[in-house]
Amino acid sequence: MPLQTHLDMQHPEPDRALEEFVVDRPGSIIFVGHHLSTGTQVRCLIRTISLGGAVLEIGEGLEVPNNFFLEILGIHDEIGCTLVKREGSAVTVGFNMLIDPEFLHHVIRLNFEASQ
């Protein structure tokens, strides 16, 4: 059977193909320095997250590098990110690799448990 591909004409944008989850969870943007050193951190609020990226909120005057690590409060793994776009305080990032679905489930579960 041949591989069939299907383009959803109602949602043709590829970056909208992954389901986003509202988490409103604090995090940190960790700048990547010389020889991949990490030092400078900027706090952010992770508004939404998916397997492929996130929307962050930061101060409008803060500079964001094109490449950085994202750390989610309560989870000490760092996610490699690339800046996709910025509109005011909203920053859209793509993850350098899709995150594991179990990791995403853990992030969502942490958010749910915190709201109880």
C-alpha positions in Angstrom: 0.0 0.0 0.0 1.5 3.4 -1.0 2.2 6.0 1.7 -0.5 8.6 1.5 0.0 12.1 2.7 -2.9 14.4 3.6 -2.9 18.2 3.8 -5.6 19.5 6.0 -7.0 22.4 4.0 -8.6 24.0 7.1 -5.2 24.1 8.9 -2.6 24.2 6.1 0.2 25.8 8.3 2.7 23.1 9.2 3.6 24.8 12.6 -0.1 24.4 13.6 -0.1 20.6 13.1 1.0 19.8 16.6 -1.5 20.2 19.4 -0.7 23.0 21.8 -1.4 22.9 25.5 -1.8 25.9 27.8 0.5 25.6 30.7 1.3 29.1 32.0 4.3 27.8 33.8 7.4 29.7 34.8 10.7 29.0 33.0 14.1 30.3 32.2 15.8 31.2 28.9 19.4 30.1 29.2 21.8 31.9 26.9 24.4 29.8 25.1 27.9 31.3 25.4 31.3 30.5 24.2 32.0 26.7 24.0 28.3 26.0 24.8 28.8 27.5 28.3 25.6 28.7 30.0 25.5 31.6 32.3 23.0 34.3 31.6 19.4 33.4 32.4 16.2 35.4 31.8 12.9 34.4 33.4 9.9 33.8 31.2 6.4 32.4 31.3 5.7 29.4 29.1 2.2 30.1 27.8 1.7 27.1 25.5 3.7 24.1 24.6 3.6 21.3 22.0 5.9 18.5 20.9 7.6 20.9 18.5 7.8 24.3 20.3 6.3 26.8 22.7 5.1 30.4 23.1 6.9 32.3 25.8 6.2 35.6 27.4 9.1 37.8 28.4 9.7 41.5 29.0 9.4 43.6 25.9 12.8 45.2 26.3 14.7 42.0 26.8 16.8 40.7 24.0 16.4 37.0 23.1 19.2 35.2 21.2 18.3 33.1 18.1 19.4 29.9 19.9 19.1 29.1 23.6 18.0 26.5 26.1 14.6 26.6 27.8 14.2 25.3 31.3 10.8 24.6 32.8 10.3 25.3 36.5 10.3 22.0 38.4 12.0 20.1 35.5 15.7 20.4 35.3 16.1 19.2 31.7 17.1 21.9 29.2 15.4 22.0 25.8 17.3 23.4 22.9 15.3 26.1 21.1 15.4 28.4 18.1 13.6 31.7 17.9 10.9 31.6 15.3 9.2 35.0 15.8 8.7 37.7 18.3 5.7 40.0 18.7 6.0 42.4 21.7 6.4 40.2 24.8 5.3 37.0 23.0 8.1 34.8 21.7 7.4 31.8 19.5 10.2 29.1 19.6 10.7 25.9 17.9 12.4 23.0 19.7 15.6 21.8 18.0 14.2 18.3 18.3 10.7 17.1 19.0 10.3 16.5 22.7 9.3 13.1 23.9 5.5 12.7 24.3 6.1 11.4 27.9 8.0 14.5 28.8 5.2 16.7 27.4 2.7 14.7 29.4 4.8 15.3 32.5 4.9 19.0 31.9 1.1 19.1 31.5 0.6 16.9 34.6 2.8 19.3 36.7 0.6 22.2 35.6 -2.6 20.3 36.4 -1.3 19.3 39.9 -0.2 22.8 40.7 -3.7 24.1 39.9 -5.4 21.7 42.3 
